[in-house]
């Protein structure tokens, strides 16, 4: 069945090209990996995060998931983010079809040197991810932003405004809330970050989040998350929370509206600790 689908898709692409259209490379998913490097994370945590992504990108299960898609290939790009417009590109759009392709990306990530930066602007990360998707040299059957973070938005646009732009363009946002408390800036974090991500960050058809409560969970969590995103599979595991069950996730009483500006309010209360304008 997969072979038949691929043949049909190839024929459709050929027809478009021969009839004067300018078809771009077709992929199962155009995936943006947006990785938090705010200063609330320690140097050790940044290394664990980097190594987790490097190990996941070329894991055999991830390669298998790519091969099982209709086109058998994905396109992926990765950047690190912290404050509004504080972005560091890790690698540009890259086609991944084989294990060798994935090995090259894994090596790039493994050699990168993440540096902690000030503030937390999830909205800025989402808006930058949208720009990267607009610039993608491929046509993704699905377009996904995969965003990790250890705290709520506290700079830039309100996160709901950025999310609405993504959803209006049929782009899915999945989340990896890092619910740890070891970093130096943990005073700006919140205990129910999973609820925050569910209510304020993720969205779109099939969107989900994978909470991480301790750093030893991270390598498996990111690997599982990539497999679900690549395969477009429903989130069936207990540790994977689909957006469809929101707002009754059990994180909090569903009758109470969530304050998606909580990060901004915490910053306003504690900004005296810094000389940040």
Backbone as numpy.savetxt, mean C-alpha at the origin, in Angstrom:
# Nx Ny Nz CAx CAy CAz Cx Cy Cz
-8.17 -23.05 -18.55 -9.00 -21.85 -18.55 -8.13 -20.59 -18.55
-7.07 -20.60 -17.74 -6.18 -19.43 -17.70 -5.55 -19.19 -19.06
-5.12 -20.27 -19.74 -4.52 -20.13 -21.07 -5.50 -19.54 -22.07
-6.77 -19.96 -21.99 -7.78 -19.42 -22.90 -7.99 -17.94 -22.66
-8.03 -17.55 -21.38 -8.24 -16.13 -21.04 -7.08 -15.30 -21.57
-5.86 -15.81 -21.39 -4.68 -15.06 -21.88 -4.74 -14.90 -23.39
-5.15 -15.96 -24.11 -5.23 -15.88 -25.56 -6.26 -14.85 -25.99
-7.39 -14.81 -25.28 -8.43 -13.85 -25.62 -7.98 -12.42 -25.36
-7.28 -12.21 -24.25 -6.78 -10.88 -23.94 -5.73 -10.43 -24.94
-4.87 -11.37 -25.35 -3.84 -11.04 -26.35 -4.49 -10.66 -27.67
-5.56 -11.38 -28.05 -6.26 -11.08 -29.30 -6.91 -9.70 -29.25
-7.48 -9.37 -28.11 -8.10 -8.05 -27.95 -7.07 -6.94 -28.06
-5.90 -7.15 -27.47 -4.83 -6.16 -27.56 -4.36 -5.99 -28.99
-4.22 -7.12 -29.73 -3.79 -7.07 -31.12 -4.81 -6.33 -31.97
-6.10 -6.57 -31.71 -7.15 -5.90 -32.45 -7.11 -4.40 -32.21
-6.89 -3.99 -30.99 -6.82 -2.57 -30.67 -5.67 -1.91 -31.40
-4.51 -2.58 -31.43 -3.33 -2.02 -32.08 -3.52 -1.92 -33.58
-4.09 -2.99 -34.19 -4.24 -3.02 -35.63 -5.30 -2.04 -36.11
-6.23 -1.64 -35.23 -7.29 -0.72 -35.62 -6.92 0.73 -35.35
-5.64 0.96 -35.04 -5.18 2.33 -34.88 -5.04 2.77 -33.45
-5.44 1.95 -32.48 -5.29 2.31 -31.09 -3.85 2.19 -30.63
-3.52 2.80 -29.55 -2.17 2.74 -28.99 -2.25 2.01 -27.66
-2.18 0.70 -27.74 -2.32 -0.12 -26.54 -1.06 -0.07 -25.71
-1.21 0.10 -24.41 -0.09 0.00 -23.50 0.02 -1.44 -23.02
1.15 -1.74 -22.41 1.37 -3.08 -21.86 0.25 -3.40 -20.87
-0.34 -4.57 -21.04 -1.44 -4.99 -20.17 -0.88 -5.81 -19.00
-1.33 -5.50 -17.80 -0.90 -6.24 -16.61 -2.12 -6.53 -15.74
-1.99 -7.53 -14.90 -3.11 -7.88 -14.01 -3.35 -6.81 -12.96
-2.27 -6.23 -12.46 -2.42 -5.19 -11.44 -1.26 -4.21 -11.54
-1.59 -2.92 -11.45 -0.58 -1.88 -11.29 -0.57 -1.53 -9.82
0.53 -1.85 -9.14 0.60 -1.81 -7.68 1.60 -0.77 -7.21
1.15 0.13 -6.37 2.02 1.13 -5.76 2.25 0.75 -4.30
3.50 0.54 -3.92 3.86 0.24 -2.54 4.31 1.55 -1.89
3.53 2.03 -0.94 3.82 3.28 -0.24 4.22 2.94 1.20
5.49 3.16 1.54 6.07 2.64 2.77 6.38 3.80 3.73
5.84 3.72 4.92 6.03 4.76 5.94 7.45 4.71 6.50
8.12 5.87 6.53 9.44 5.98 7.16 9.46 7.18 8.11
8.33 7.45 8.75 8.28 8.58 9.68 9.17 8.30 10.89
9.54 9.35 11.60 10.50 9.22 12.70 9.93 8.54 13.93
8.64 8.22 13.90 8.09 7.44 15.00 8.56 6.00 14.94
9.27 5.64 13.86 9.84 4.31 13.72 11.34 4.37 13.99
11.84 3.38 14.74 13.27 3.33 15.05 14.05 2.83 13.84
15.38 2.99 13.89 16.23 2.49 12.81 16.07 0.98 12.64
15.93 0.26 13.74 15.74 -1.18 13.67 14.43 -1.53 12.98
13.37 -0.79 13.30 12.07 -1.05 12.68 12.11 -0.76 11.18
12.81 0.30 10.79 12.96 0.59 9.37 13.67 -0.53 8.64
14.68 -1.11 9.27 15.40 -2.23 8.66 14.52 -3.46 8.55
13.74 -3.75 9.59 12.83 -4.90 9.54 11.83 -4.72 8.40
11.31 -3.51 8.27 10.36 -3.23 7.21 11.00 -3.40 5.84
12.19 -2.84 5.66 12.90 -2.97 4.38 13.15 -4.43 4.05
13.67 -5.19 5.01 14.00 -6.59 4.76 12.73 -7.41 4.50
11.62 -7.03 5.15 10.38 -7.74 4.92 9.87 -7.57 3.50
9.94 -6.35 2.98 9.54 -6.11 1.59 10.48 -6.83 0.62
11.77 -6.78 0.89 12.74 -7.43 0.01 12.47 -8.93 -0.06
12.17 -9.55 1.08 11.92 -10.99 1.11 10.59 -11.34 0.46
9.61 -10.47 0.58 8.28 -10.77 0.04 8.25 -10.65 -1.48
8.97 -9.68 -2.03 8.87 -9.41 -3.46 9.27 -10.59 -4.33
10.22 -11.39 -3.87 10.63 -12.53 -4.69 10.33 -13.87 -4.01
9.39 -13.87 -3.09 9.01 -15.12 -2.44 8.32 -16.03 -3.46
8.56 -17.33 -3.42 7.95 -18.25 -4.39 6.42 -18.15 -4.44
5.77 -17.94 -3.31 4.31 -17.83 -3.31 3.85 -16.58 -4.04
4.61 -15.49 -3.94 4.27 -14.26 -4.66 4.48 -14.47 -6.16
5.57 -15.10 -6.55 5.82 -15.38 -7.97 4.72 -16.28 -8.53
4.30 -17.25 -7.73 3.23 -18.15 -8.17 1.93 -17.38 -8.38
1.64 -16.44 -7.49 0.42 -15.64 -7.63 0.46 -14.80 -8.90
1.62 -14.26 -9.21 1.76 -13.47 -10.45 1.49 -14.35 -11.67
2.06 -15.55 -11.68 1.91 -16.44 -12.82 0.50 -16.93 -13.04
-0.33 -16.89 -12.01 -1.69 -17.39 -12.12 -2.67 -16.33 -12.61
-2.20 -15.11 -12.82 -3.08 -14.06 -13.32 -3.40 -14.23 -14.79
-4.39 -13.51 -15.26 -4.81 -13.62 -16.65 -3.69 -13.24 -17.62
-2.93 -12.20 -17.28 -1.81 -11.79 -18.12 -0.50 -12.41 -17.66
-0.44 -12.85 -16.43 0.78 -13.46 -15.91 1.88 -12.47 -15.61
1.52 -11.21 -15.40 2.53 -10.20 -15.08 1.85 -9.04 -14.35
2.66 -8.35 -13.54 2.18 -7.16 -12.84 3.19 -6.04 -13.08
2.79 -4.83 -12.72 3.72 -3.70 -12.69 3.70 -3.13 -11.28
4.87 -2.81 -10.76 4.95 -2.34 -9.38 5.96 -1.22 -9.26
5.67 -0.26 -8.41 6.61 0.80 -8.06 6.55 0.99 -6.55
7.61 1.56 -5.98 7.69 1.67 -4.53 8.31 3.01 -4.15
7.72 3.65 -3.13 8.32 4.86 -2.59 8.16 4.89 -1.07
9.03 5.64 -0.42 8.96 5.85 1.02 8.38 7.24 1.27
7.63 7.37 2.34 6.96 8.64 2.62 6.96 8.92 4.11
6.79 10.19 4.44 6.62 10.61 5.83 5.71 11.84 5.82
6.30 13.04 5.90 5.50 14.26 5.88 4.95 14.56 4.50
4.11 15.59 4.44 3.50 15.99 3.18 4.58 16.37 2.17
4.57 15.72 1.02 5.55 15.94 -0.05 6.95 15.47 0.32
7.09 14.72 1.39 8.39 14.13 1.73 8.41 12.71 1.18
8.98 12.57 -0.01 8.92 11.31 -0.75 10.32 10.90 -1.19
10.61 9.63 -1.10 11.84 9.08 -1.68 11.49 7.85 -2.50
11.74 7.94 -3.80 11.45 6.81 -4.68 12.46 5.69 -4.44
11.96 4.46 -4.29 12.83 3.30 -4.13 13.10 2.65 -5.48
12.05 2.41 -6.27 12.24 1.99 -7.66 11.03 2.42 -8.48
11.27 2.65 -9.75 10.25 3.14 -10.68 9.38 1.96 -11.15
8.40 2.26 -12.00 7.53 1.21 -12.52 8.35 0.11 -13.17
8.08 -1.11 -12.77 8.83 -2.26 -13.25 7.87 -3.42 -13.50
8.01 -4.05 -14.66 7.23 -5.25 -14.96 7.83 -6.44 -14.22
6.97 -7.22 -13.61 7.41 -8.45 -12.94 6.61 -9.61 -13.53
7.33 -10.48 -14.21 6.71 -11.63 -14.87 7.39 -12.92 -14.48
8.66 -12.84 -14.11 9.44 -14.03 -13.80 10.11 -13.87 -12.43
10.65 -14.98 -11.96 11.40 -14.94 -10.71 12.61 -14.03 -10.81
13.24 -14.00 -11.99 14.41 -13.13 -12.18 14.02 -11.66 -12.06
12.85 -11.30 -12.61 12.37 -9.92 -12.47 12.22 -9.56 -11.00
11.60 -10.46 -10.25 11.36 -10.22 -8.83 12.66 -10.17 -8.05
13.63 -11.00 -8.43 14.93 -11.00 -7.75 15.62 -9.65 -7.87
15.50 -9.03 -9.04 16.15 -7.73 -9.25 15.52 -6.66 -8.35
14.20 -6.69 -8.23 13.54 -5.72 -7.35 13.89 -5.99 -5.90
13.91 -7.25 -5.51 14.25 -7.59 -4.14 15.64 -7.09 -3.78
16.58 -7.21 -4.71 17.94 -6.74 -4.47 17.98 -5.22 -4.30
17.21 -4.50 -5.11 17.17 -3.05 -5.00 16.65 -2.62 -3.63
15.56 -3.25 -3.20 14.99 -2.91 -1.90 15.96 -3.29 -0.78
16.58 -4.46 -0.88 17.49 -4.92 0.16 18.70 -4.02 0.34
19.11 -3.34 -0.73 20.27 -2.46 -0.66 19.89 -1.02 -0.30
18.61 -0.72 -0.25 18.19 0.65 0.04 18.48 0.99 1.50
18.60 2.27 1.77 18.90 2.75 3.12 17.81 3.69 3.57
16.71 3.17 4.13 15.62 4.06 4.57 16.07 5.00 5.68
15.62 6.23 5.58 15.96 7.26 6.56 14.68 7.83 7.13
14.57 7.87 8.45 13.38 8.41 9.09 13.22 9.90 8.80
11.98 10.32 8.50 11.69 11.71 8.18 10.51 12.19 9.03
10.35 13.50 9.11 9.39 14.09 10.03 7.96 14.03 9.52
7.04 13.94 10.49 5.60 14.01 10.31 5.04 12.76 9.61
3.70 12.75 9.51 2.99 11.62 8.91 1.85 12.17 8.07
1.99 12.07 6.77 0.96 12.55 5.86 0.49 11.39 4.98
-0.49 10.65 5.48 -1.07 9.57 4.68 -1.72 10.15 3.43
-2.35 11.31 3.58 -2.98 11.94 2.42 -1.95 12.28 1.36
-0.79 12.81 1.79 0.26 13.10 0.82 0.75 11.86 0.12
0.84 10.74 0.85 1.27 9.48 0.25 0.25 8.99 -0.77
-1.04 9.10 -0.43 -2.07 8.68 -1.37 -2.05 9.53 -2.64
-1.92 10.85 -2.48 -1.90 11.73 -3.65 -0.68 11.46 -4.52
0.47 11.19 -3.90 1.65 10.86 -4.70 1.45 9.53 -5.42
0.84 8.57 -4.74 0.56 7.28 -5.38 -0.37 7.45 -6.58
-1.33 8.35 -6.47 -2.23 8.62 -7.61 -1.45 9.18 -8.79
-0.50 10.07 -8.51 0.32 10.62 -9.59 1.16 9.51 -10.24
1.69 8.60 -9.43 2.48 7.50 -9.98 1.61 6.61 -10.87
0.36 6.39 -10.48 -0.53 5.58 -11.31 -0.86 6.29 -12.62
-1.01 7.60 -12.57 -1.26 8.35 -13.80 -0.07 8.25 -14.75
1.13 8.17 -14.20 2.35 8.11 -15.01 2.73 6.70 -15.44
1.98 5.71 -14.99 2.34 4.32 -15.26 2.36 4.04 -16.76
3.39 3.37 -17.26 3.47 3.06 -18.69 2.71 1.78 -19.05
1.85 1.32 -18.16 1.11 0.09 -18.37 -0.37 0.35 -18.15
-1.18 -0.60 -18.55 -2.61 -0.55 -18.31 -2.95 -1.69 -17.35
-3.18 -1.35 -16.10 -3.49 -2.36 -15.10 -4.97 -2.70 -15.07
-5.28 -3.99 -15.15 -6.68 -4.42 -15.03 -7.23 -3.95 -13.68
-6.37 -4.00 -12.63 -6.69 -3.43 -11.34 -5.58 -2.45 -10.96
-5.97 -1.40 -10.26 -5.01 -0.40 -9.79 -5.11 -0.34 -8.28
-3.98 -0.57 -7.60 -4.00 -0.73 -6.15 -2.90 0.11 -5.51
-3.26 0.81 -4.43 -2.29 1.48 -3.57 -2.18 0.68 -2.29
-0.98 0.25 -1.97 -0.70 -0.53 -0.76 0.05 0.39 0.18
-0.61 0.82 1.26 -0.01 1.83 2.13 0.18 1.29 3.55
1.41 1.39 4.03 1.72 0.99 5.40 1.91 2.25 6.24
1.73 2.11 7.55 1.94 3.27 8.41 1.75 2.90 9.87
2.43 3.66 10.75 2.33 3.36 12.18 1.61 4.45 12.96
0.96 5.37 12.26 0.24 6.42 12.95 -0.78 7.07 12.04
-1.65 7.91 12.60 -2.67 8.60 11.80 -2.10 9.80 11.07
-2.83 10.27 10.09 -2.46 11.46 9.34 -2.36 12.66 10.27
-1.26 13.44 10.18 -1.18 14.65 10.99 -0.62 15.84 10.21
-0.61 15.74 8.89 -0.13 16.85 8.07 -0.73 16.73 6.68
-0.86 17.86 5.99 -1.41 17.86 4.64 -2.92 17.84 4.65
-3.50 17.44 3.52 -4.95 17.36 3.41 -5.51 16.34 4.39
-6.77 16.48 4.78 -7.42 15.40 5.54 -7.37 14.11 4.72
-7.16 13.01 5.40 -6.99 11.75 4.69 -8.24 11.35 3.92
-9.43 11.71 4.43 -10.67 11.35 3.74 -10.75 12.02 2.36
-10.24 13.24 2.25 -10.29 13.94 0.96 -9.43 13.23 -0.07
-8.24 12.80 0.34 -7.36 12.07 -0.58 -7.96 10.73 -0.95
-8.54 10.05 0.03 -9.14 8.76 -0.27 -10.27 8.89 -1.28
-11.09 9.93 -1.15 -12.21 10.10 -2.06 -11.75 10.28 -3.50
-10.62 10.96 -3.69 -10.09 11.12 -5.04 -9.72 9.77 -5.62
-9.07 8.93 -4.82 -8.69 7.60 -5.28 -9.92 6.76 -5.64
-10.91 6.77 -4.76 -12.10 5.95 -5.00 -12.88 6.44 -6.22
-12.89 7.75 -6.43 -13.57 8.30 -7.60 -12.93 7.84 -8.89
-11.64 7.48 -8.82 -10.92 7.00 -10.00 -10.80 5.48 -10.02
-11.63 4.80 -9.22 -11.72 3.34 -9.18 -10.39 2.70 -8.80
-9.70 3.35 -7.87 -8.43 2.82 -7.38 -8.65 2.28 -5.98
-8.15 1.09 -5.73 -8.30 0.43 -4.44 -7.15 0.81 -3.52
-7.47 1.08 -2.25 -6.43 1.34 -1.25 -6.50 0.24 -0.19
-5.40 -0.47 0.00 -5.28 -1.46 1.07 -4.32 -0.94 2.13
-4.46 -1.44 3.35 -3.66 -0.91 4.44 -2.90 -1.95 5.22
-1.75 -1.52 5.73 -0.92 -2.34 6.62 -0.62 -1.50 7.87
-1.59 -1.38 8.79 -1.35 -0.58 10.01 -0.34 -1.27 10.92
0.72 -0.55 11.25 1.80 -1.07 12.10 1.51 -0.65 13.53
0.91 -1.54 14.28 0.42 -1.21 15.63 1.46 -1.58 16.67
2.64 -1.00 16.53 3.74 -1.22 17.46 3.96 0.05 18.26
4.70 -0.04 19.35 4.87 1.13 20.22 6.32 1.29 20.67
7.25 0.79 19.85 8.66 0.83 20.26 9.41 2.04 19.74
8.85 2.74 18.75 9.57 3.83 18.12 9.66 5.07 19.00
10.53 6.01 18.64 10.75 7.20 19.47 9.59 8.18 19.47
8.72 8.14 18.46 7.61 9.09 18.39 6.27 8.45 18.62
6.23 7.41 19.41 4.99 6.67 19.59 3.91 7.49 20.29
4.28 8.61 20.90 3.30 9.45 21.56 2.30 10.06 20.59
2.62 10.04 19.29 1.71 10.58 18.28 0.87 9.49 17.64
1.03 8.24 18.09 0.28 7.14 17.54 -1.01 6.94 18.33
-1.85 6.03 17.84 -3.13 5.74 18.51 -3.27 4.23 18.69
-3.99 3.85 19.74 -4.11 2.42 20.07 -4.97 1.67 19.06
-5.95 2.35 18.47 -6.87 1.68 17.54 -6.55 2.04 16.09
-5.29 1.93 15.73 -4.89 2.28 14.36 -5.58 1.41 13.33
-5.91 0.17 13.69 -6.62 -0.70 12.75 -8.00 -0.11 12.43
-8.69 0.40 13.44 -9.99 1.03 13.20 -9.83 2.29 12.36
-8.78 3.07 12.64 -8.52 4.28 11.86 -8.32 3.94 10.38
-7.50 2.92 10.11 -7.26 2.53 8.72 -8.54 2.03 8.06
-9.34 1.28 8.82 -10.59 0.77 8.26 -11.56 1.89 7.92
-11.68 2.87 8.80 -12.67 3.93 8.63 -12.19 5.08 7.75
-10.89 5.33 7.75 -10.39 6.58 7.16 -9.44 6.39 5.98
-8.84 5.22 5.82 -7.78 5.07 4.82 -8.15 4.12 3.70
-8.47 2.87 4.01 -8.69 1.89 2.94 -10.04 2.10 2.28
-10.18 1.55 1.07 -11.45 1.67 0.37 -11.36 1.11 -1.03
-12.51 0.91 -1.64 -12.58 0.35 -2.97 -12.98 -1.12 -2.95
-13.40 -1.67 -4.09 -13.86 -3.05 -4.15 -12.78 -4.04 -3.70
-13.12 -4.87 -2.73 -12.19 -5.89 -2.26 -11.08 -5.37 -1.38
-11.14 -4.12 -0.94 -10.05 -3.57 -0.13 -10.02 -4.24 1.24
-8.83 -4.23 1.85 -8.66 -4.89 3.13 -7.46 -4.30 3.85
-7.31 -4.67 5.11 -6.12 -4.29 5.88 -5.59 -5.50 6.62
-4.28 -5.48 6.87 -3.62 -6.54 7.62 -2.91 -5.88 8.81
-3.50 -5.91 10.00 -2.85 -5.29 11.16 -1.59 -6.05 11.57
-0.57 -5.31 11.96 0.67 -5.88 12.48 0.85 -5.37 13.90
0.81 -6.27 14.88 0.90 -5.85 16.28 2.29 -6.05 16.87
3.15 -6.79 16.19 4.55 -6.94 16.62 5.40 -7.15 15.38
6.65 -6.70 15.44 7.47 -6.68 14.24 7.83 -8.07 13.73
7.75 -9.10 14.59 8.03 -10.44 14.09 6.93 -10.93 13.14
5.78 -10.26 13.14 4.70 -10.61 12.22 4.87 -9.98 10.83
5.74 -9.00 10.74 5.78 -8.19 9.52 6.11 -8.97 8.25
7.18 -9.80 8.23 7.51 -10.49 6.97 6.36 -11.32 6.42
5.69 -12.07 7.29 4.57 -12.88 6.82 3.39 -12.01 6.40
3.16 -10.92 7.14 2.02 -10.05 6.83 2.16 -9.42 5.45
3.34 -8.90 5.13 3.51 -8.25 3.83 3.47 -9.26 2.70
4.01 -10.45 2.94 3.94 -11.49 1.91 2.49 -11.88 1.62
1.71 -12.10 2.68 0.31 -12.48 2.51 -0.47 -11.36 1.83
-0.16 -10.13 2.20 -0.86 -8.99 1.61 -0.57 -8.87 0.11
0.68 -9.06 -0.28 1.02 -9.00 -1.70 0.30 -10.08 -2.49
0.24 -11.28 -1.94 -0.44 -12.39 -2.63 -1.91 -12.06 -2.85
-2.56 -11.52 -1.84 -3.97 -11.15 -1.98 -4.17 -10.03 -2.99
-3.28 -9.06 -2.99 -3.40 -7.94 -3.93 -3.13 -8.38 -5.36
-2.14 -9.22 -5.55 -1.80 -9.68 -6.89 -2.88 -10.58 -7.45
-3.37 -11.48 -6.60 -4.37 -12.42 -7.07 -5.78 -11.89 -7.07
-6.00 -10.74 -6.42 -7.35 -10.22 -6.32 -8.25 -11.16 -5.55
-7.69 -11.85 -4.56 -8.42 -12.88 -3.83 -9.18 -12.26 -2.66
-10.30 -12.87 -2.29 -11.02 -12.37 -1.11 -10.22 -12.61 0.15
-10.33 -11.70 1.11 -9.60 -11.82 2.37 -10.34 -12.79 3.28
-9.84 -14.02 3.38 -10.53 -15.06 4.13 -9.89 -15.33 5.49
-8.65 -14.90 5.68 -7.96 -15.23 6.91 -8.40 -14.31 8.04
-8.31 -14.81 9.26 -8.75 -14.04 10.42 -7.94 -12.77 10.59
-6.65 -12.81 10.22 -5.78 -11.65 10.40 -5.92 -10.62 9.29
-6.74 -10.94 8.28 -6.98 -10.02 7.18 -8.39 -9.48 7.32
-8.52 -8.16 7.41 -9.82 -7.54 7.68 -10.33 -6.89 6.41
-11.40 -7.44 5.79 -11.93 -6.82 4.57 -12.70 -5.56 4.89
-12.67 -4.61 3.96 -13.38 -3.35 4.18 -14.89 -3.54 4.16
-15.35 -4.60 3.51 -16.79 -4.78 3.38 -17.49 -4.92 4.72
-16.77 -5.36 5.76 -17.42 -5.53 7.05 -17.39 -4.25 7.87
-16.73 -3.22 7.38 -16.73 -1.93 8.07 -18.13 -1.29 7.94
-18.61 -0.58 8.96 -17.90 -0.17 10.16 -18.02 -1.12 11.34
-18.73 -2.23 11.22 -18.90 -3.12 12.35 -17.78 -4.11 12.50
-16.54 -3.65 12.62 -15.39 -4.53 12.65 -15.14 -5.12 14.03
-15.81 -4.63 15.02 -15.53 -5.08 16.36 -14.44 -4.27 17.04
-13.85 -3.28 16.31 -12.84 -2.42 16.91 -13.48 -1.45 17.90
-14.72 -1.05 17.64 -15.37 -0.03 18.44 -16.87 -0.13 18.19
-17.71 0.50 18.99 -19.15 0.49 18.74 -19.47 1.12 17.39
-20.22 0.41 16.56 -20.48 0.87 15.20 -21.34 2.13 15.15
-22.04 2.44 16.24 -22.91 3.62 16.24 -22.14 4.92 16.41
-20.88 4.84 16.80 -20.09 6.04 17.03 -19.27 6.39 15.78
-19.46 7.56 15.21 -18.65 7.95 14.04 -17.19 8.11 14.43
-16.30 7.65 13.56 -14.86 7.72 13.87 -14.34 9.10 13.50
-13.48 9.63 14.33 -12.88 10.95 14.09 -11.62 10.77 13.24
-11.76 11.01 11.95 -10.63 10.82 11.04 -9.63 11.97 11.10
-9.89 12.97 11.93 -8.93 14.06 12.16 -8.19 13.89 13.48
-8.22 12.71 14.04 -7.61 12.50 15.35 -6.11 12.75 15.32
-5.45 12.40 14.23 -4.00 12.62 14.13 -3.65 14.10 14.14
-4.42 14.89 13.40 -4.20 16.33 13.38 -4.43 16.94 14.77
-5.43 16.43 15.48 -5.73 16.96 16.81 -4.63 16.60 17.81
-4.09 15.40 17.71 -2.99 15.01 18.59 -1.78 15.89 18.32
-1.50 16.16 17.05 -0.36 17.02 16.72 -0.55 18.42 17.28
-1.74 18.98 17.13 -2.00 20.32 17.66 -1.80 20.38 19.17
-2.14 19.29 19.86 -1.99 19.26 21.31 -0.54 19.16 21.74
0.31 18.55 20.89 1.68 18.25 21.31 2.75 18.92 20.46
2.35 19.82 19.58 3.32 20.43 18.68 4.33 21.29 19.42
4.00 21.69 20.66 4.95 22.47 21.46 6.25 21.71 21.70
6.20 20.38 21.52 7.39 19.57 21.73 8.41 19.78 20.61
7.99 20.41 19.51 8.85 20.60 18.35 8.78 22.05 17.91
9.77 22.47 17.16 9.77 23.84 16.64 9.28 23.83 15.19
8.34 22.93 14.91 7.80 22.79 13.55 6.69 23.82 13.37
6.73 24.62 12.31 5.66 25.62 12.09 4.34 24.93 11.80
